[in-house]
Amino acid sequence: MTRLYQLTRHKDLRAIAALILLWLLFFWRLFTPIAADQASLKKGDFSGQFVAFGAYQYERLTRGEIPLWNPYNNGGLPFIADTQAAVFYPPRWITIALSDLAGGWTYNSLQMEMTAHVLLYTLLMYVFARRLTIRNELSHVAALAASVIIGYGGYTTGYPPLQLAVLEAATWLPLTLIGILEATRQRAISARFIALAGFALGLSWMAGHPQTSWFTTCLAVAYLAYRCHAAQFSWFACVRAFLLLGLVTSGTTAVTLFPGIEYLLHTTREDLGFAAKGNGFPFRDVAQFIFPGSVSQWSPLYVGIPALFFVAAALACRARESRFWLLVAVIALLHSLGENSAFYYASYNLIPGLRFFRGQERAALLVANSLAILAGLGIAALADCPNQALRKRALRYWSRFAALMVLLALGLLFAWSYDAARWGELFEIATRSALVAAVSYGLLRLFLRAPQRPSLQFALIALIAFELISVNIDHPANYDSIPFSEQIPMTPPPMVQAVLDDKDSGPFRVDGFRGLRENFGSLYGVMDMRGISPLFLKGPQTIIYHDYVNNPLAWELFAVKYVFSGSQTLSSPTVVIGRGRDRDGEVYLHRLEDPRPFALLYYEADIVDSDEWALELMADARYHERERIILHEPPILELPGVAAAGTVEVKSFAPEEITLDINTSENAILSLSLPHYPGWEARLNGKPIEIMRAYAGLTALEIPAGQHRLSLIFAPLSYAIGALISLVTWLGLILLVLATGRRREAA
């Protein structure tokens, strides 16, 4: 028994070492110290969204502060509630700690976080596939194949590295499955392993891409139901397992889940209908199971040619759980087509949560994972299958497939000879697939004759890895052949620095549509009224994008002092104080001649009963924003109706706390260029006062005549409740781990 254990352990160690070596090979250009060989992830959402928001996290957390509010983008947003900010995601805290030790936040900080998640993804898939096939002689080979396929197939190496939250949310899917698998192996459902599955699901939700986590949750629920049914557990035991899974998942992530739900109800995403959410793969994308890159720049459905053979083998040999994973793959593929398939029309109103998400092609996550698991099951099943006739039939069908691929490549060669420009790329793709199919056939013939031979096992894994890495390494849609230090400046460019040098006035914003762009306000500490976060508060977005480029109304209401623009003249009086360039050409930095202050007193008000009325009133050319404020409820104080003497001074301005000194001779309404959002609390001279809604989405307060000190603090109840629940959950999980460890020591 000891010898068998040592042999098994050595096989696992070799497999893990192989996964680490493949990981180093795939990302070697991100790791190499030689500048001429270095590559880096392309700019775009990775830089403009994740690096920028990560920099803000780094700045706040290294000062010992929790970033509840972010004043630097979208006119201000509840940072804790923006899912893609991943404020409490534990691996992000590790990245921030390591970056702090290394000297500061860099573009490479998140690149390394990305690569670490790919490695973790493959290791967790190895453990799951290994445990799933543990009774098979080639379990270690099957598990290694499954982990290579999911780690370096078209899904994981496609857009997820750039859409970092997608990758990080997907990484925890195998650990969720491990927990469910182990929980249902014995005569009774193990609460410890159900808790592990819930914890893994919680980490997925904390990673910042709810749609990916929703797919993972749907799979977890289906897999737990399947395992409970297969093991014939009682209804009571199954319901208890589902409840525990849900409680641990929601408790783990409650600190961000509760604020996130609250935020979603106030964003533009909540108003999107079926037409905006039904996009998915066109039917032609199915061709990329065999011809990667033939339809689009990414091929998320591609798992490799040899993998398809083993998927078919798993089904032919009726491997345990193969039907379940086939059903998952088929349903996910149909769903990924979105409104191009009748399936989405049927499921849109039936499946809970589906109506919140766009981009149904992201169901490729489940397709890729299911096929990777099926491929592993196929390898394990073929090695143990005594039916020689079945093996021969499988090879015969594969030989026909390989021959068909070769004929197709020859046909495209003929087409290429007549029109190289039109058919050249497709001919190259088809030729590569034909060669892989032919080599696979030759290797599979040898492997099926002697599957226990280590050399053939190595050759099989090498072929799978060689094909996938050859197709996906250094993908031009993902990587630039430049060092990470050349992607974006981590210190403010000259025009941005000119804005930061303005310290003579109170808080103000900029319009960073050009020159600043994306979420770089968070990176450089400049309050931008724009941003690219997918969640945007309804009222502020309507005002800011009332005119997409030239928007004096938004400049007024959001206290904009500087405008980055491609035009040398604007509709408002400005002075050009700087010139530069961005990717779209020349940029001018304008300073408004008469910018509105962040805080302004009004003595007259118009009362409206809807956002539409407020926006219509503001759009009227006869309306003067400096004379009358637009309120959504009548004030309690009686206003004088004429201008009066009054001053406002912003004494301190921090993301979650603003202090103002106010002196007014008459009752007034104080208008703040701050989004109206639940969680802000106001105190006037130490006493709480109500916050009013103005301009369809901004903040106002009633101020009686006299001298006052006003304090505003952002302390959302949703965060407080969520933090308490998460604290209790995490402490409970820690105690469970300690108790488990003590029981093992006692045994």
Residue pairs with C-beta under 8 A, 6 or more apart in sequence:
8 140
11 140
12 130
12 140
15 126
15 140
15 143
15 144
16 123
16 126
18 144
18 461
19 119
19 122
19 123
19 126
19 144
19 147
19 148
19 151
20 119
22 122
22 148
22 151
22 152
22 465
22 469
23 115
23 118
23 119
23 122
23 151
24 31
25 469
26 118
26 152
26 157
26 469
26 472
26 473
27 115
27 118
29 37
29 38
29 39
29 474
29 479
29 481
30 38
30 39
30 40
30 108
30 111
30 112
30 115
30 484
31 115
32 38
35 483
38 481
38 482
38 483
38 484
39 474
39 479
39 480
39 481
39 482
40 107
40 108
40 111
40 479
40 480
40 482
40 483
40 484
40 486
40 487
41 47
41 111
41 114
41 161
41 162
41 478
41 479
41 480
41 484
41 487
42 162
42 477
42 478
42 479
42 480
43 480
43 487
43 488
44 162
45 162
45 163
45 532
46 110
46 161
46 162
46 163
46 164
47 107
47 487
47 488
47 518
48 517
48 518
48 519
48 520
48 532
49 84
49 518
49 519
49 532
49 533
50 84
50 110
50 164
50 165
51 107
51 109
51 110
51 488
51 523
52 518
52 519
52 520
52 521
52 522
52 523
53 70
53 79
53 82
53 84
53 85
53 519
53 522
53 533
54 92
54 95
54 96
54 105
54 109
54 110
55 105
55 490
55 522
55 523
56 67
56 70
56 72
56 79
56 522
56 523
57 67
57 85
57 87
57 92
57 96
58 96
58 99
58 100
58 104
58 105
58 109
59 105
59 525
60 66
60 67
60 655
61 67
61 93
61 96
62 96
62 100
66 80
66 87
67 79
67 80
67 85
67 87
67 655
68 78
68 79
68 80
68 655
68 656
68 679
68 714
68 715
68 716
68 719
69 76
69 77
69 78
69 79
69 80
69 655
69 656
69 714
70 76
70 77
70 78
70 79
70 82
70 85
70 522
70 655
71 507
71 527
71 655
72 519
72 521
72 522
72 525
72 526
72 527
72 528
73 519
73 521
73 522
73 528
73 530
73 531
73 533
74 529
74 530
74 531
74 533
74 536
74 537
74 540
74 541
74 544
74 675
75 509
75 529
75 537
75 540
75 544
75 558
75 673
75 675
76 527
76 540
76 674
76 675
77 531
77 533
77 535
77 536
77 537
77 675
78 259
78 262
78 263
78 677
78 679
78 714
78 716
79 85
79 87
79 655
80 87
80 256
80 259
80 716
80 719
81 256
81 259
81 260
81 262
81 263
81 535
81 716
81 718
82 260
82 263
82 533
82 535
83 165
83 208
83 209
83 210
83 256
83 260
83 535
84 165
84 208
84 209
84 533
84 534
85 208
86 92
86 165
86 168
86 206
86 207
86 208
86 256
87 256
88 206
88 255
88 256
88 726
89 168
89 203
89 206
89 207
89 208
90 203
90 206
91 113
91 116
91 117
91 168
92 113
95 109
95 110
95 112
95 113
96 105
96 109
98 109
99 105
99 106
99 109
104 490
105 490
106 484
106 485
106 490
107 484
107 485
107 487
107 488
107 490
108 484
108 485
110 164
111 484
113 164
113 168
114 161
114 164
114 167
117 167
117 168
117 171
118 151
118 156
118 161
118 167
119 151
120 171
121 150
121 151
121 156
121 167
121 170
121 171
121 174
122 147
122 148
122 150
122 151
123 147
124 171
124 172
124 174
124 175
124 178
125 143
125 146
125 147
125 150
125 151
125 174
125 369
125 372
126 143
126 144
126 146
126 147
127 143
127 174
127 178
128 143
128 146
128 174
128 175
128 177
128 178
128 181
128 373
129 142
129 143
129 146
129 147
129 372
129 373
129 376
130 139
130 140
130 142
130 143
131 178
131 181
131 182
132 143
132 181
132 321
132 373
132 376
132 377
133 139
133 142
133 143
133 376
133 377
133 380
136 142
136 380
136 381
136 383
136 384
137 380
137 383
137 384
137 451
137 452
138 379
138 380
138 383
138 384
138 451
138 452
138 457
139 380
141 379
141 380
141 383
141 457
141 460
141 461
142 376
142 377
142 378
142 379
142 380
143 376
144 461
145 307
145 310
145 375
145 376
145 379
145 460
145 461
145 464
146 372
146 373
146 375
146 376
147 372
148 461
148 464
148 465
148 468
149 303
149 304
149 307
149 368
149 371
149 372
149 375
149 376
149 464
149 468
150 156
150 174
150 368
150 369
150 372
152 465
152 468
152 469
152 472
153 302
153 303
153 304
153 307
153 368
153 372
153 468
153 472
154 288
154 292
154 298
154 299
154 300
154 301
154 302
154 303
154 368
154 471
154 472
155 300
155 301
155 302
155 364
155 365
155 367
155 368
156 167
156 170
156 368
157 468
157 472
157 473
157 475
157 478
158 298
158 299
158 300
158 472
158 475
158 478
159 166
159 298
159 300
159 477
159 478
160 166
160 167
160 170
161 167
161 478
162 478
163 209
164 208
165 207
165 208
165 209
165 212
166 209
166 212
166 362
168 207
168 208
168 209
169 204
169 205
169 207
169 208
169 209
169 210
169 212
169 213
169 216
170 204
170 212
170 216
170 365
171 204
171 207
172 200
172 201
172 203
172 204
172 207
172 216
173 200
173 204
173 216
173 219
173 365
173 369
174 369
175 196
175 197
175 200
175 203
176 197
176 200
176 201
176 204
176 216
176 219
176 220
177 197
177 219
177 220
177 223
178 193
178 196
178 197
178 200
179 193
179 194
179 195
179 196
179 197
179 198
179 199
179 200
180 193
180 194
180 197
180 220
180 223
180 224
180 227
181 227
182 190
182 193
182 196
183 189
183 190
183 191
183 192
183 193
183 194
183 196
183 197
183 227
183 241
184 190
184 224
184 227
184 228
184 230
184 231
184 233
188 233
188 237
189 228
189 233
189 237
189 238
189 240
189 241
191 241
191 244
192 736
192 740
194 241
194 244
194 245
194 248
195 244
195 248
195 733
195 736
197 220
197 224
197 245
197 248
198 244
198 245
198 246
198 247
198 248
198 249
198 251
198 252
199 248
199 249
199 252
199 733
201 213
201 216
201 217
201 220
201 245
201 248
201 249
201 252
202 248
202 249
202 250
202 251
202 252
202 253
202 729
203 252
203 253
204 212
204 213
204 216
204 217
205 213
205 249
205 252
205 253
205 256
205 257
206 252
206 253
206 256
207 213
210 260
210 356
210 357
211 356
211 357
211 358
211 359
211 362
212 362
212 365
214 353
214 356
214 357
215 332
215 362
215 363
215 365
215 366
216 365
217 249
218 351
219 328
219 366
219 369
220 245
221 242
221 245
222 328
223 324
224 238
224 241
224 242
224 245
225 238
226 321
226 324
228 237
228 238
228 241
233 241
247 729
248 729
248 733
250 257
250 725
251 725
251 726
251 728
251 729
251 732
252 726
252 729
252 730
252 733
253 726
254 721
254 722
254 723
254 725
254 726
254 729
255 719
255 722
255 723
255 725
255 726
255 727
256 722
257 722
258 718
258 719
258 721
258 722
258 725
259 716
259 718
259 719
259 722
261 718
262 678
262 716
262 718
263 535
264 270
264 356
264 535
266 537
266 538
266 677
266 678
267 535
267 536
267 537
267 538
268 535
268 536
268 537
268 538
268 541
269 356
269 534
269 535
270 538
271 538
272 358
274 339
274 348
274 355
276 358
277 348
277 355
277 357
277 358
277 360
278 338
278 339
278 344
278 348
278 360
279 338
279 339
279 358
279 359
279 360
279 361
280 335
280 336
280 337
280 338
280 339
280 340
280 341
280 344
280 359
280 360
280 361
280 363
281 301
281 336
281 337
281 338
281 340
281 361
281 364
282 295
282 337
282 340
283 337
283 340
284 295
285 295
285 296
285 301
285 361
286 301
286 333
287 294
287 295
288 294
288 295
288 296
288 299
288 300
288 301
288 302
289 301
289 302
289 303
289 308
290 305
290 308
290 405
290 433
291 426
291 429
291 430
291 433
292 299
292 302
292 429
292 471
292 472
293 299
293 425
293 429
293 471
294 426
294 429
297 475
297 476
297 477
298 475
298 477
299 471
300 361
300 364
300 367
300 368
301 333
301 336
301 364
301 367
301 368
302 471
303 311
303 368
303 371
303 372
303 375
304 436
304 464
304 467
304 468
305 433
305 436
305 437
305 440
305 467
306 375
306 436
306 440
306 444
306 460
306 463
306 464
306 467
307 371
307 372
307 375
307 464
308 371
308 375
309 378
309 394
309 398
309 440
309 444
310 374
310 375
310 376
310 377
310 378
310 379
310 382
311 371
311 374
311 375
311 378
312 378
312 394
312 397
313 378
313 379
313 381
313 382
313 394
314 322
314 325
314 374
314 375
314 377
314 378
314 381
315 322
315 323
315 326
315 374
315 378
316 390
316 393
316 394
317 378
317 381
317 382
317 385
317 387
317 390
318 381
319 377
319 378
319 380
319 381
320 377
321 373
321 377
322 374
322 377
322 378
322 381
325 370
325 371
325 373
325 374
325 377
326 370
326 374
328 366
328 370
329 366
329 367
329 370
329 371
329 374
331 343
331 366
332 363
332 364
332 365
332 366
332 367
332 370
333 363
333 367
334 341
334 343
334 344
335 341
335 343
335 344
335 347
335 360
335 363
336 360
336 361
336 362
336 363
336 364
336 367
337 343
337 344
337 360
338 344
338 360
338 361
339 345
339 360
344 360
347 354
348 354
348 355
349 355
379 460
382 391
382 394
382 448
382 451
383 451
383 452
385 391
391 448
394 448
395 441
395 444
395 445
395 448
398 437
398 440
398 441
398 444
399 441
401 437
402 434
402 437
402 438
402 440
402 441
405 430
405 433
405 434
405 437
405 438
406 434
406 437
406 438
408 430
408 434
409 427
409 430
409 431
409 433
409 434
412 423
412 426
412 427
412 430
412 431
413 427
413 431
415 422
415 423
415 427
416 423
416 424
416 427
432 470
432 471
436 463
436 467
439 463
440 463
443 456
443 459
443 460
443 463
446 456
446 459
447 456
447 457
447 459
447 460
450 456
451 457
480 487
488 520
488 523
490 523
492 500
492 524
492 525
492 526
493 580
494 578
494 580
495 515
495 564
495 578
495 579
495 580
495 587
495 589
496 515
496 516
496 520
496 524
496 526
498 577
498 578
498 589
499 510
499 526
499 562
499 589
500 524
500 525
500 526
502 508
502 561
502 562
505 561
505 597
506 597
506 598
506 599
506 649
506 650
506 653
507 527
507 559
507 598
507 650
507 653
508 527
508 559
508 560
508 561
508 562
508 595
508 597
508 598
509 527
509 528
509 529
509 558
509 559
509 560
509 561
509 673
510 516
510 521
510 526
510 527
510 528
510 529
510 560
510 561
510 562
510 563
510 564
511 528
511 529
511 530
511 551
511 554
511 555
511 560
511 562
511 563
511 564
511 565
512 520
512 521
512 526
512 528
512 529
512 530
512 564
513 530
513 548
513 549
513 564
513 565
514 564
514 565
514 566
514 582
514 584
514 587
515 564
515 565
515 580
515 582
515 587
515 589
516 524
516 526
516 528
516 530
516 564
517 582
518 531
518 532
519 528
519 531
519 532
519 533
520 526
520 528
521 527
521 528
521 530
521 531
522 531
529 540
529 544
529 554
529 555
529 558
529 560
530 544
537 675
537 677
537 697
538 611
538 697
539 611
539 675
539 676
539 695
539 696
539 697
539 698
540 558
540 675
540 697
540 698
542 611
542 615
542 696
542 697
543 553
543 554
543 557
543 558
543 615
543 618
543 695
543 696
543 697
543 698
544 551
544 554
544 558
545 551
546 553
546 554
546 615
546 619
547 553
547 554
549 565
550 565
550 567
550 570
550 571
552 570
552 571
552 572
553 618
553 619
553 625
554 560
555 563
555 572
555 592
555 595
555 596
556 596
556 625
556 626
557 596
557 618
557 625
557 673
557 695
557 698
558 673
559 595
559 596
559 597
559 598
559 673
560 592
560 595
561 591
561 592
561 595
562 589
562 590
562 591
562 592
563 570
563 574
563 589
563 590
563 592
564 587
564 588
564 589
564 590
565 587
565 588
565 590
566 584
566 585
566 586
566 587
566 588
567 588
568 576
568 588
570 590
572 592
572 593
573 592
573 593
573 594
574 590
574 591
574 592
574 593
575 590
575 591
575 593
576 588
576 589
576 590
576 591
577 589
577 590
577 591
578 588
578 589
579 586
579 587
579 588
579 589
580 586
580 587
580 589
581 587
596 625
596 626
596 673
597 648
598 650
598 653
598 672
598 673
598 674
599 648
599 650
599 660
599 670
599 671
599 672
599 673
600 626
600 648
600 670
600 671
601 646
601 647
601 648
601 662
601 664
601 668
601 669
601 670
601 671
601 703
602 627
602 628
602 629
602 668
602 669
602 670
602 671
603 639
603 640
603 641
603 642
603 643
603 644
603 646
603 666
603 667
603 668
603 669
604 627
604 628
604 629
604 639
604 641
604 642
605 628
605 629
605 630
605 631
605 635
605 639
605 669
606 617
606 628
606 629
606 630
606 631
607 631
607 632
607 633
607 634
608 614
608 617
608 630
608 631
608 632
609 632
611 632
611 696
611 697
614 630
614 632
614 695
614 696
615 696
617 623
617 630
618 625
618 630
618 695
618 696
627 643
629 669
629 671
629 694
629 695
629 700
630 694
630 695
630 696
631 669
631 692
631 693
631 694
631 700
632 692
632 693
632 694
632 696
633 692
633 693
635 669
635 692
635 702
636 702
637 667
637 702
637 703
637 704
638 667
639 666
639 667
639 668
639 669
640 666
640 667
644 664
644 665
644 666
644 668
645 664
645 665
645 666
646 662
646 663
646 664
646 665
646 666
646 668
647 662
647 663
647 664
648 660
648 661
648 662
648 670
649 660
649 661
649 662
650 658
650 659
650 660
651 659
651 660
651 661
652 658
652 659
653 659
655 714
656 713
656 714
656 715
657 711
657 712
657 713
657 714
658 672
658 674
658 711
658 712
659 709
659 710
659 711
659 712
660 670
660 709
660 710
660 711
661 707
661 708
661 709
661 710
662 670
662 703
662 707
662 708
662 709
662 710
663 706
663 707
663 708
664 703
664 705
664 706
665 705
666 705
667 702
667 703
667 704
667 705
668 702
668 703
668 705
669 692
669 694
669 700
669 701
669 702
669 703
670 700
670 701
670 702
670 703
670 710
671 694
671 695
671 698
671 699
671 700
672 698
672 699
672 700
672 701
672 712
673 698
674 680
674 698
674 699
674 712
675 697
675 698
675 699
676 691
676 693
676 694
676 697
676 698
676 699
678 716
678 717
678 718
679 714
679 715
679 716
679 717
679 718
679 719
680 691
680 699
680 712
680 713
680 714
681 688
681 691
681 712
681 713
681 714
681 715
682 688
682 689
682 690
682 691
682 701
682 710
682 711
682 712
683 689
683 710
683 711
683 712
683 713
684 701
684 703
684 708
684 709
684 710
685 708
685 709
686 709
689 701
689 702
690 701
690 702
691 699
691 700
691 701
692 699
692 700
692 701
692 702
693 699
693 700
694 700
701 710
703 710
